């Protein structure tokens, strides 16, 4: 093992503008702007060496498990060595860098600096409005190093300015004449941890604000049915598959046109994520605008496909869609399917069943020039019509890996109707039961829309 190097505490001559001296072995001396508070070892440790032998470095570890680096900003660090010998909590030396002014400090403020010890008596760079500000230098440092812990250094007769420095943004203040190695080492560790905690709390608060803004935005993008003047009752249930999201790639809408016809639609953009959710909103808004403009059936879906083709980010993206238009008398409807599951119709005295889907057209975005036939279906005097996306039928049933499927969904809805469930309660129970059968949250978006006509 090499013999220990004698303890050296002097500030390197290069701080005064001189060239660095040559090391005894003919190599370069240690960086002129950096020294250690204890004797250097024969081989300098890694700047992020872990505290425990054999443990890989980890930037996320606390300061107690990391070699600390202190940047001292003081106008005459060589004249009076105010920084005593420093050891971290594990007994390792704390690296000390020194700077006489903010220009030198900015050069030395690299990513591995954990804490700044700033002499408040240091003059601040000239800037308009700083003349009478006793904490101008601190404010400069806080702007220069917003992510670093800062300790303010004051004289014994200037503790009020130290307390004010903490209010302005420093983690703590220290009195020059009271400094010793143990106090300063502890203050450095405390400042680093407090800064880390403050930064984490700020990021958490910013994340909450962003989440609230996203929720308000997503709620605003969910549709408000336009059914004024219609005797039909409306209910809907929506559950996005993305974690913490309020909006997914599923979309739906209901509007009543001036002639009394009620138009309902539900659709599903392939894939998951914010891009698919945004495309779903675009398609829903386009459908509403086209419907209110008088389009329906094949003409509407063809135009909607053009919107999809222009707005999608990838040529592989497509969307399925189910659209119905219910006559003003409420007894019959037109049905168009674009690769989408057929709606479920329930009537008193008849078991719930799926409407025909023999003329199901292709999903939007798959075939240029595709056609979507409109089927006429009889609803009767009293009925419930449920439109849904495939998230409701693709959940698993227990541990078998088998999907619920349309047949399983029909049996489930029949049973729930026989139990007297209707409207919002029916949809809520259906979605919850599908989730329970799946053994947990569903990974796909789920949207369910229910229209009822009672006599």
N, C-alpha and C positions, 0 to 999 in steps of 0.2 A: 504494500500500500504506500503511495507517495506520502512524504512528510508534509504535515500541515503548513500552509503558508502563514506567515506572521500576520496578526490582525492589522488592518489598515482602515482608518476612518476618514482620512483626508479627502476632500472633494477633488476630483481630477483637475489637472491644470487646464485641460481643454475647455472647462467651463469659463475660464477667463479669456478664451479666444486663442490659447496656445495649442500647438499641435500635440497629439498624444505621444507619450514617450514609448519607447520600444520596451517590450517585455524582456526579462533576463534571458529567456531561451531564444531570443532572436525573433519571436513572433510579435504580433500586435498586442498592445495593452488592452485592457477591458474598455468597452465603449465609454467615451469621455463623459457622457451624460447619465451614466448609470453606475451605482455602487451598491454594496450590500451593507446592512447594518451589523453584520457579524463577519467573521473570517470567511473568505470564499473557499469553496472546496476545490480539489484538484480538477474535477470535471463539473461544470455547471449543470445543475439539474434542469430538466425540461420545464418550460414555463408553465405547463399544466400538468405536472406530475401529480399523481394521486397520492393521498396520504398513506394508504396501506400498500405494502409491497405486493407486487403481482396483480394489482388492480389497474385496469385500463383507465386512462384519463377520461374525464367526463365533465364537459363544460356546465352541465346542469347541477353538479354537486355544489354544496354550500361552500362558503368561503373557508370554513374550518377544515375542509378537505382539499384545499387548493393552495398552491404557493401564491401568496399575495404580493402585489406590486403597488407601492405608494409613490405618487408623484408629488413632490414638495415644490411649491411655488413660493419663493422667498427671495427678497432682493439681495441678500448677502449670505447665502448658505455657507460660504467658506469662512466668513468672519467669526460666527458663533455657532457651533454645531448643535442646533436645537433639537435634532432628531437623535435620540439615544439608540442603544442597541435594541433591535426589535425582533421578536420571535412570534410566530403564529401559535395557534392553540396546540398544534402538534409538536412544537419545538423547532420548527423549520424557520430559517431566516426569512424575514420580509424584505423583499427587494425595494430599494429606494432610488428613485430618480429625482434629479434636482433641476429646477429652472429658475432663472432670475426674473423672467417676465413672461407675459402671455404669449409672445412670439415663440420663445423657446418651449413653453408649455405645449403649445399646439403641435410642435414637431414631435414632442415626446409622448403625446397622448395617443398611444396605440391601443389596440383592442385588448391587450393583456393588462392594462392598468385597471386596478380595482377601486382605488380611492385617491382623492386629491386632498392634500393638506395645504390650505391657502392662507397666507399671511394677509390679514385685512389691511395692514399698513402699506401694502404694495400699491404704488400708484397705478391707476387704470389708464389704458390708452385713451387719448383725447377723443371725445365724441360729444356732439351737441347734447346738452342737458345733463351731462355728468359732473359738471363743475362742483355742485353743492351736494352731491350724492355720496355719502360715506361708504356705501356698499356697492359702488359702481364696479369695482374690480370683481366682487363676488358675482354680480349679475352678468358680467362678461364671461366668467368661468362657467356659470350655469348655462349660458347660451352655447358656449364652446363644447361643453361636455354634459348634455342633458341626461345621459344614461349612466353617469358615474356618480358614486357617492362622494360627497364633499364635506370636509371638516374645516371649520373656520378657526384661525389662530389669532388670538387677541392678547393684549397686555392685561395686567392685573387691574388696571384702572379703567378698562374699557369693556367690561363684561356686558354692559347694556347693548353695545354694538354686536357682541357675540350672540346675545339672545335674539336681536333683530335679524341677524344673519340666518338663524334657524327659521324664523317666520318667513323669510324671503325664499328659502329653499335648501339651505344647508342641512345636513343630517344631524350635526351637533357642533358645538364650539369648545375649544380648549384654551386654557390660559398658558401663555408661554412659560412663565416662571414655575409652573406646577408640573411640567412635563416630566415623565419618567417612562422607561421602556414598557413597564407593565400597563400603565394607564393608557399610553398611546396605542399599544398593540390591541388592547381591549376596545378602545374607541374605534379603531380601524375596522375591526371585525363587526362591531355593532353597527357602524355606519353602512358597511357593505350589505349586511343583512337587512337593515331598515330600508335602504334604497331598493333592494331586490323586492322586499315586501310591498313598498309603495308602488313600484313599477308593475308588479303583478296585480295589485288592487286597481291601478289605473287601467291596465289592459282589460281587466274584468268589467270595470264600469263602462269602458268604451264598447266592449263586446255586448253588454246589456243594451246600450243605446242603439247599436246597430241592429240587434235582434228585435228591439221594439219597433224600429223604423221598418225593418223587413216585414214584421207582422202587420203593421198598419198598411204597408204597400200591398201585401198579399191579400189581406181582407178586402182592400179596395178593389182588387182584381177579381174577386169572386162575384158572380152575377147577382143582380137583384131582379127577380122575375117580374115581367110586365104582364100582369093578369087582370088589370082593372076592368071590371064589367063582366068577368067570366064567372060562372057558377062553379068551376072546377076548383078543387082544393089541391094545394101544392105542398110537397115535403121533399127534403133532400138531405143526404148524408155524405160527407166528404172526409176521407182519411188519406193523406199523402203517405207514400212509402218511405220518402226520405226522412232521415232522423232530424227532428226539430224544425221541419218545414211545415208551412201551412198550405202550400200550394204545390201540386205535382203536375204530371203530364196529362192527367184526366181533366176533362172540361165538360160543362153542361150549360144549358140555358133554356128558358121558356119565355115566349112572348105571345101576345094576342094582337093580331092585326085588325085594322078598322072594320073589316068585314065580319068579325066575330070568330074567325078561325084561330085556334090555339096551336102554336107551333112549339114542339119540344125537341131537344137534341141532346145527345150525350156522345162523347168521343174520347179517344185515348191515343196520345202520341207515343210511339215506340221509344223505349229507353227511359232512363231516370236521370233527373238532374235539373238544374236551373234553366238550362237551354231548352229542354223539352217542356218545362213548365211555361216558359215565355212563349214558345210556339203554340202551346195549347190556348193561352190567353188570346193570341193573335187570331187563331182560328175561330174561337168563340165570338170575338168581337166582329170578325168578318161575317160569320154566319148571321148574327143579329142584324147587321147592316143590310145584308143581302135579303134577308127575310122581310124586313120592314120596307125594303124597296120593291117587294112583290115577287121575288123569285122563290121557287120551291122545287122539290124533286130533283130530276136529273140536271136541270139547268143550274140550280143552286150548287149541287155537289161538284159539277164540272168547274164552276168558277172558284169554288173553295179549293179544289185541287190546284188550280193555277196559283192561288195565294200560297199554298203549302210549298209548291215547287220554287217559288221566288224567295220565300222566307226561311226555308230550312238550311241548316249549315252543312249538310251532307246529303248527297243524292240517295243514300240508303235509308234515310229517315222517311217514315210513312205514318199515317194516322188512320185508325178505324173510326167509324161514325155510324150512329143510328139516328134517324130523323123521322118524326111523325108529325102529321098535320091533322088536327081533330076538327071535324066539321062544326059549324056554329051550333047545330042541334045536339052535338055531343054523342051521336049514336054510331058514327063511323069515322074512319081515319085512313089516311094514306101513310104508307110505310116505305122508307128507303133504307137499305142496309149497305154499308160500304165496309165489308170485312168484319162486321161487328156482330156480337151475339144478339139474338132476337129478343124483344121485350117479353115480359111475362104479363098475361092478362088474367085477372081474377074477377069472377062475377058471382053474385049470390045464387046458390043452388047448383053451381058448376065447379069442378075442381080447377084450381089454378093451372094454366098451361102456357106454353111458349107460342107466340104467334109464328106463322109460317116463315121460313127463311130459305125457301127453294130458289128464289130469285136474288139471292144475296150477291151484290156486286163486289168488285175488288176494293181493297183499302185505298184510301187517297194517297197518291204519290207513287203507286206501283206501275200503272199502265197508262201511258199517254193516250188520250182520246177514249178512255174507258166510259162506259154507260152504266147507269144505276136505275134499274126499273122501279117504278112506284107501284106498290101493291095496295089494293083496296081491302080493308078489313072491317068486319062488323063488330062493334063494341057492345051494343045493346043499350038499355035504358040506365042501368046502374053498373058501375064497374070500377076497377082499380087497375092502372097500367104502370108497371114498374120497368124503368130503363136502368141499365147498370153497365159497369165496365168489367173486364175479365178479372180484375183483382178480387171480385166477390166470389168467383167460381174456381180460381186456380190455387187457392189455399189448400194445404194438405189436410187429410183426415187422420188424426192420430199418428202413430209411429209407422204405419204401413207405407207411407210415401205416396199413397193414392190421393188423387185430387178430388175435391168436392164435386166439381163438374156441374153442368147445367141440370142434370137429372137430380143430383143431390140438393142443389139449390131449390129446385121446384118442390121437392118433398119437404124441405125445411120451411119454405114460405107457406105451403099448404097447412102444415101443422101449426104454424104461428097464427095464421088467419083463423083456424078453427079454435084457437085459444082466445080469440077476440081482439087480437092486436091489430091496430090500424095506424095509418099516418106516420108521424115522427117516431112513435113508440115501436111500430113494426120495423122501420128501417134501423133504428138504434139496436134493437134486439137481434136483427139479422146480422148486422156487421159484427156485433160483439160475439155472437155464436160462431161465426166463421173464424174469427180470431181465436176463440177458445179451441175450436176443432183443430186449428193449425198448431196449437201448442205455444202460442205467443204472437207477437206482432207480425202482421203481414208485410212482406217485402215489397209488394206491388201497391201502386195507388189504387184506392177504391172510391168510386163515386156511384151513388144510387139516387135515382130520381123517381118520385111517385106522384101520379096524378089520380085523383078520385072524382067520380061523379056519382052523387046520390040523388034520389028522387024524393 
